[in-house]
């Protein structure tokens, strides 16, 4: 005869939740690293501007250097993208490159308004890596 202790058929919820949280952090961090790498490799360092619709050119190398990712534990998500380098209007360059729009910049002591055509680099990187995400989850919880 087989005897079971009461509660022996139920899993330890704290153990399962901590294992799932660990797996979530690991999978999303890996996914963030892959998207970051893809976005950085799409940006070429050259003097000429890229064609609208193509990833931007990096004239100084700063855009490519400051694409980061980080796990956000409160929402259990990963944030991937370029870091804003300054607090003034010049920090608006990455969103203008990704989505396009009108921006202002100072040239020879005059403010100039410039229309930017979209040169997406983060969206295409996410789209390229998205199909691999389900395979990363497979067997991730131990």
Residue pairs with C-beta under 8 A, 6 or more apart in sequence:
19 141
19 142
20 141
21 76
23 137
23 140
23 141
23 142
24 76
25 71
25 73
26 140
27 133
27 136
27 137
27 140
28 71
28 76
28 77
28 78
29 69
29 71
29 78
30 136
31 78
31 129
31 132
31 133
31 136
32 69
32 70
32 71
32 78
32 79
32 80
33 69
34 129
34 132
35 69
35 80
35 122
35 125
35 126
35 129
36 67
36 68
36 69
36 80
36 125
38 125
38 128
38 129
39 67
39 80
39 121
39 122
39 125
40 64
40 67
42 55
42 121
42 124
42 125
43 55
43 56
43 57
43 58
43 63
43 64
43 121
44 50
44 55
44 57
44 58
45 57
45 58
45 59
45 61
45 64
46 57
46 58
46 59
47 57
47 59
48 57
49 56
49 57
50 56
50 57
50 119
52 100
52 117
52 118
52 119
53 117
53 118
53 119
53 120
54 119
55 119
55 120
55 121
55 124
56 63
56 97
56 119
56 121
58 64
62 85
63 82
63 93
63 94
63 97
66 82
66 83
66 85
67 80
67 81
67 82
67 83
67 122
68 80
68 81
68 82
68 83
69 78
69 79
69 80
69 81
70 78
70 79
71 77
71 78
72 78
72 79
80 122
80 126
81 94
81 122
82 94
82 122
84 91
84 94
85 91
89 103
89 104
89 105
90 105
92 103
93 103
95 101
96 103
96 116
97 116
97 118
97 119
97 120
97 121
98 118
98 119
98 120
98 121
98 122
98 123
99 118
99 120
100 115
100 116
100 117
100 118
100 119
101 115
101 116
102 113
102 114
102 115
102 116
103 113
103 114
103 116
104 111
104 112
104 113
104 114
105 111
105 112
105 114
106 112
